[in-house]
Amino acid sequence: MNDKPHWLDQPRNLRLLWRGFLVVLVLTVLAQLLVDLHPHFEIEAVFGFNAWFGFGVCAAMILFAKALALLLKRPDDHYGPGDD
């Protein structure tokens, strides 16, 4: 096997990725200042609405998936006793 560590295993690289993602997020939200908005609803005119809406929907999807997993999850011994 390859004993060389992956570049994502180094904490310095993870910090750089997080900072890069945050910079892209901030630039995306600030780009709203340069775009002429044509909102259909009043709430869409609020600065950063799309970012907050996207975050809220993503969080709701995660919570829904976790709740659905509780309903659909099979027991560990569903296929019979383990051979451990």
N, C-alpha and C positions, 0 to 999 in steps of 0.2 A: 504494500500500500504506500501511498504518498504521505510521508510524515511532515511535509511542509505545511505550516498553518495557513489557513485561508485568510485573505486580506480583510475580511469582515470580522475576524476573531480579535483583531487589534483594537483596543478601546479608542485610540487616537483616530482611527479611520471612521469609527461609528460616530464620534463627536463631530467630525468634519461633515459626514452625511447629514446628521441632524441639523447642523448649522446651514448647510446648503439647502435643505428642504424648507427651513424656516425663511431663508432669504427669498426663495421662489414664492412661498406663500405670501409674504409681505409685498413683494413686487406685484403679484397677481391682484391683491386687494387694492394696492395703490393705483393700479392701472385703471381702476374704475373712475378715478378722477379725470382721466383723459378721454373717456368714452361718453358719448351722449346717450343717456338711457331713455328708453321708451317703455316705462313700466305699465303693465296692465292693471296692477293693483297698487294701492298707496304704499303698502309695506315694502314693495320691491324697490322703492326709491330710497330707502334707508341705506346709508353707506355701509358696505360690507355685508349686505343681506345675503348675497349668494354664498359667501363663505360660511356664515352662521347657519344658513339653511342646509348646506351640504354637510356640515359637521353634525347637525341635529339629526338629519336623515340617516347618516352613517351610524351614529350611536343607536338610533332606534332599530336599524336593521340588525345590529349586533345583539341587542337585547331580545329582539324577536327570535333570532336564530338560537340563542341560549334557551329561551322558553320552549321553543319547538323541539330542541334536543331533549329537554326533560320529558316531553310527551312521547317522543319516538324512540328514545334510547332503549336498547335491549339490555337485559342483565348480562353480566360477564360470562355466566355459565349457560348462555342460551343454546349453544350447540352441544351441550353435554359437559360432563366433568372434565376439568383440565388434566393433562398428562404431566403436570409439573412435578 
